[in-house]
Amino acid sequence: MKLLTFDDLAGHEDWQRLWAADPLQHANYTVTGLAAGSRHYTRLYYLPAEHDVSRYRASAEVFLPRHALVMGPDGPVAGTPVTVEVLDGRTRLSAYGRPLYLVQDPAAPPRARKRAAELIYRHLQEVAAAHDAERWHLRDHLTDGAISPLTEVVLRNGGVSRHHLTQMVDLTLPEEERRAELRKNFQRILRKPPARLDLAVVTGAEVTPDDLEQFARLQLAFYGKGMRSQESWDAIRASVLADEAFLVIGRRDGRVVTIAYFAVSPGYCLYVSGVNERGGAGDGLSHHVLWRAMRHAERLGCRYFELGEVLHPGDHPDLDEKFLSIGHFKAGFSNMTVLRLDVFSAPLGRG
């Protein structure tokens, strides 16, 4: 087996073969999804203070690609997007600002995948040492309930893990069963659309620069400050144009009152962000936007619809109540909360 390093995910044929074989194909890790992530740093506010990745920082200005792919005799076995971020004197490894994510071919023999993970771990440690990087962060999606071979190697070499919970909707269920899963007041809200609300799904065939300008204006009005750079909005539009994302836009009397952005891959849809006009929450705008997005994702053939992390007061006693309330809202759409692991390498000098 041999580990290859390369710079271009989109142009690497063997990487695309491996991605097509991956059982999850998480929507955060499509080529355009990673590009969007690189322009907007998301602080992992729920992590304990000793993990450096929980600190706020702006998006890195430079990402040095050090992608890894392990080839076996019959083709690609496993790999991960890897970038070196350098910003304000700090350096870390990530997948364009996101946690590292192991992509693997489940058809490869377990022994081969284990050996591939060992090679990838060695590569990550060597890159981290070469750049004097902080401990790196891997998110394990626990496919079929098992930890990945890369997680096993990290933990065996002194790494640590912490659970990560996210709310999920199973889109393979018939719609009537998904409706029965809804919280009772959600069922009532969805039976009665807000007055004069016109909801539209915007895909690559329809998206315009004005759609993203409207999104930015709504965020500015709601939060009192801009939440994304122009480069970030451009990256979102590029993802929509590539049909690796879509928007849901709601208008009332011709005025945009709600917009949300969803990333998609062949089997996966992820709610990334959304905003309503101020005072619009009482209309159930978010409920209708998310339900419309779920129906569109089902038509695309997605099996999973992820609403995002769910936080609980016992795990996060010092967290602002609004974050706990957001998790409570997400939980109203399904009774399925999925466990993942956030895995952190040992500090340099160990393992």
C-alpha positions in Angstrom: 0.0 0.0 0.0 1.2 3.5 -0.8 0.1 6.9 0.5 -0.1 9.7 -2.1 -0.3 13.4 -1.4 -1.9 15.8 -3.8 -3.3 19.3 -4.1 -6.5 19.2 -6.1 -9.5 17.2 -4.9 -11.7 18.1 -7.9 -9.1 17.0 -10.4 -7.9 13.8 -8.8 -9.6 10.8 -10.4 -8.7 8.3 -7.7 -10.0 10.7 -5.0 -13.3 11.0 -6.9 -13.5 7.2 -7.1 -13.0 7.0 -3.3 -15.5 9.7 -2.6 -18.1 7.8 -4.7 -17.5 4.7 -2.6 -17.8 6.4 0.7 -21.0 5.3 2.5 -21.9 8.7 3.9 -20.5 11.4 1.6 -21.2 14.1 4.1 -22.4 17.2 2.4 -19.8 19.4 4.3 -17.1 17.6 2.4 -18.0 18.0 -1.3 -15.5 20.0 -3.2 -17.7 23.2 -3.2 -18.8 22.5 0.4 -15.2 22.6 1.5 -14.6 25.8 -0.5 -17.5 27.4 1.3 -16.2 26.2 4.6 -12.8 27.8 3.9 -14.4 31.2 3.7 -16.4 31.1 6.9 -14.9 29.9 10.2 -17.4 28.2 12.4 -16.4 28.3 16.1 -16.9 25.1 17.9 -18.2 26.9 20.9 -19.4 23.7 22.6 -16.0 22.2 23.1 -14.2 22.4 26.4 -11.6 25.2 26.8 -8.6 23.0 26.7 -9.2 22.2 23.0 -7.6 25.0 21.0 -10.1 24.6 18.2 -12.8 26.0 20.4 -11.2 29.5 20.2 -12.7 32.1 17.9 -10.7 33.1 14.9 -11.3 34.6 11.5 -11.1 32.4 8.4 -7.5 31.6 7.4 -6.2 33.6 4.5 -4.1 30.7 3.3 -4.8 27.0 3.1 -1.9 24.8 2.1 -3.3 21.5 0.7 -1.7 18.3 1.9 -4.5 15.9 1.0 -3.8 12.2 1.6 -4.9 9.1 -0.3 -3.9 5.5 0.3 -3.9 3.3 -2.7 -4.1 -0.5 -2.5 -3.6 -3.1 -5.3 -7.2 -2.7 -6.4 -7.6 1.1 -6.1 -8.1 3.7 -3.4 -8.7 2.5 0.1 -9.0 5.6 2.3 -8.0 9.2 2.5 -8.8 12.6 3.9 -8.7 16.2 2.8 -5.9 17.9 4.7 -5.0 21.6 4.7 -2.5 23.6 6.8 -4.1 26.9 8.0 -1.8 29.7 8.9 -3.3 32.8 10.5 -2.0 35.3 13.1 0.9 33.2 14.1 -1.2 30.1 14.7 -1.2 26.9 12.6 -3.6 24.0 12.6 -4.6 21.1 10.3 -8.1 20.9 9.0 -10.2 20.1 6.0 -10.4 23.7 4.7 -11.5 24.9 8.2 -13.6 21.9 9.1 -12.7 18.9 11.2 -10.8 16.2 9.3 -13.0 13.5 7.8 -11.9 10.0 6.9 -13.2 8.9 3.5 -13.0 5.2 2.9 -14.1 2.3 0.7 -16.1 -0.1 2.8 -15.5 -2.8 0.3 -11.8 -2.8 1.1 -10.7 -5.5 3.6 -10.7 -4.3 7.2 -7.0 -5.1 7.5 -6.3 -2.8 4.4 -8.4 0.0 5.9 -6.5 -0.3 9.2 -3.2 -0.1 7.5 -4.4 2.8 5.4 -5.4 4.6 8.6 -1.9 4.1 10.1 -0.4 5.6 7.0 -2.7 8.6 7.2 -2.0 9.1 10.9 1.7 9.2 10.2 1.2 11.7 7.4 -0.9 14.0 9.6 1.7 13.8 12.4 4.5 14.6 10.0 2.7 17.5 8.5 1.8 18.9 12.0 5.4 18.6 13.1 6.7 20.2 10.0 4.5 23.2 10.5 4.5 23.3 14.3 0.7 22.9 14.2 -1.8 22.6 17.1 -3.4 19.3 17.9 -5.7 18.3 15.1 -9.3 17.5 15.2 -11.1 14.6 13.5 -14.8 14.0 13.3 -15.8 10.4 13.3 -19.3 9.7 11.9 -19.4 6.2 13.4 -20.6 4.4 10.3 -22.6 1.4 11.3 -21.9 2.3 15.0 -18.2 1.5 14.8 -15.3 3.9 15.3 -13.2 4.4 12.2 -9.7 2.9 11.9 -8.2 6.4 12.0 -10.0 7.1 15.3 -8.6 3.9 16.7 -5.0 4.9 15.8 -5.4 8.4 17.2 -6.8 7.1 20.6 -4.1 4.4 20.7 -1.5 7.1 20.4 -2.7 9.4 23.2 -5.6 11.2 21.6 -8.8 12.0 23.3 -12.5 12.0 22.2 -15.7 13.8 23.1 -19.2 12.9 22.0 -21.0 15.1 19.5 -24.8 14.9 19.1 -26.6 16.0 16.0 -30.3 15.9 15.0 -31.2 13.8 12.0 -34.3 13.1 9.9 -34.5 9.8 8.0 -35.8 10.7 4.6 -36.4 7.1 3.6 -39.5 7.1 5.8 -42.8 7.9 4.1 -43.9 11.5 4.6 -46.8 10.5 6.8 -44.4 8.8 9.2 -42.1 11.8 9.2 -45.1 14.0 10.0 -46.0 11.7 12.9 -42.5 12.2 14.2 -43.0 16.0 14.5 -43.6 17.7 17.8 -47.4 18.3 18.2 -47.2 22.0 17.9 -44.9 21.6 14.8 -47.7 19.5 13.2 -50.2 22.3 13.9 -47.8 25.0 12.5 -47.2 23.0 9.3 -50.9 22.4 8.6 -51.4 26.2 8.3 -48.8 28.1 6.2 -48.2 31.7 7.1 -50.5 34.2 5.3 -49.3 35.2 1.8 -46.0 33.3 2.2 -44.5 32.1 -1.1 -41.7 29.6 -0.6 -39.4 28.6 -3.5 -36.4 26.3 -3.7 -33.5 27.9 -5.6 -31.1 25.6 -7.3 -28.2 26.0 -9.7 -30.5 26.7 -12.6 -32.1 29.7 -10.9 -29.7 31.2 -8.4 -28.6 34.8 -9.0 -26.2 37.2 -7.2 -29.3 39.1 -5.9 -30.4 36.0 -3.9 -27.2 36.1 -1.9 -27.4 39.9 -1.5 -30.9 39.4 -0.1 -29.5 36.8 2.3 -26.7 39.2 3.4 -29.2 42.0 3.9 -31.5 39.9 6.1 -28.6 38.8 8.2 -27.4 42.4 8.6 -30.9 43.5 9.7 -31.4 40.6 12.1 -28.0 40.6 13.8 -27.0 44.2 13.3 -23.7 43.2 11.7 -22.5 41.3 8.6 -22.0 37.6 9.3 -20.1 36.6 6.2 -17.5 38.1 3.8 -18.2 38.6 0.1 -15.9 35.7 -0.6 -18.1 33.5 1.6 -21.3 34.5 -0.2 -19.6 33.9 -3.6 -18.5 30.4 -2.4 -22.1 29.6 -1.4 -23.4 30.7 -4.8 -20.7 28.6 -6.5 -21.9 25.6 -4.5 -25.5 26.2 -5.5 -24.4 26.6 -9.2 -22.7 23.2 -8.9 -25.9 21.6 -7.5 -24.0 20.8 -4.3 -26.3 23.2 -2.3 -29.6 24.9 -2.6 -31.5 27.8 -1.1 -35.1 28.1 0.2 -36.4 31.6 -0.1 -39.7 32.9 1.3 -41.4 36.0 0.1 -44.4 37.8 1.4 -46.0 40.3 -0.9 -42.8 40.2 -3.0 -40.5 41.0 -0.1 -37.9 38.4 1.0 -38.7 37.5 4.6 -36.7 34.3 5.1 -33.8 32.5 3.5 -31.9 29.3 4.3 -28.9 27.5 2.8 -28.5 23.7 2.6 -25.5 21.7 1.4 -26.2 18.5 -0.5 -24.3 15.4 -1.7 -25.7 12.3 -3.5 -27.3 10.9 -0.3 -27.1 13.7 2.2 -28.5 17.1 3.0 -27.3 19.4 5.7 -29.0 22.6 7.1 -26.1 25.1 7.2 -27.7 28.5 8.1 -30.8 30.5 7.8 -32.4 33.8 8.9 -35.8 35.4 9.1 -36.7 39.0 9.1 -37.0 40.4 12.6 -40.4 39.6 14.2 -41.0 36.8 11.8 -40.3 33.9 14.1 -43.9 33.8 15.4 -45.2 32.9 11.9 -43.4 29.6 11.9 -41.2 30.6 9.0 -38.3 28.4 10.0 -40.6 25.3 10.4 -42.0 25.8 6.8 -38.6 26.5 5.3 -37.0 23.4 6.8 -40.0 21.2 5.9 -39.8 22.4 2.3 -36.1 21.7 2.3 -36.7 18.1 3.5 -39.2 17.5 0.8 -36.7 18.8 -1.8 -33.9 16.7 -0.4 -36.1 13.6 -0.6 -36.8 14.3 -4.3 -33.0 14.6 -4.9 -32.6 11.1 -3.5 -31.0 12.1 -0.2 -31.4 9.6 2.6 -30.2 11.8 5.5 -31.2 15.3 6.5 -29.1 16.8 9.2 -30.4 19.7 11.2 -27.2 20.2 13.2 -25.7 19.8 16.7 -27.9 19.3 19.8 -26.6 20.6 23.1 -27.8 19.6 26.6 -27.4 21.6 29.9 -25.6 18.9 31.8 -22.9 18.7 29.2 -22.7 22.4 28.7 -23.7 24.2 31.9 -22.0 27.5 31.0 -23.5 27.8 27.5 -25.9 30.5 26.7 -29.5 29.4 26.9 -30.2 30.4 23.3 -27.9 27.6 22.0 -29.8 25.0 24.1 -33.1 26.5 22.7 -31.9 26.1 19.2 -31.2 22.4 19.9 -34.7 22.0 21.4 -36.2 23.5 18.2 -34.2 21.1 16.0 -35.4 18.1 18.1 -39.0 19.0 17.2 -38.5 17.6 13.7 -37.5 14.0 14.6 -36.9 11.6 17.4 -33.5 10.6 16.0 -30.4 12.1 17.6 -27.2 10.7 16.1 -23.9 10.2 18.0 -20.6 11.1 16.5 -17.1 11.6 18.0 -14.9 14.6 18.0 -11.4 13.1 18.2 -8.3 15.1 19.0 -4.7 14.1 18.5 -2.2 14.1 21.3 -0.1 17.2 21.5 3.1 17.1 19.4 5.8 15.1 21.1 3.4 12.3 22.0 2.2 9.4 19.8 
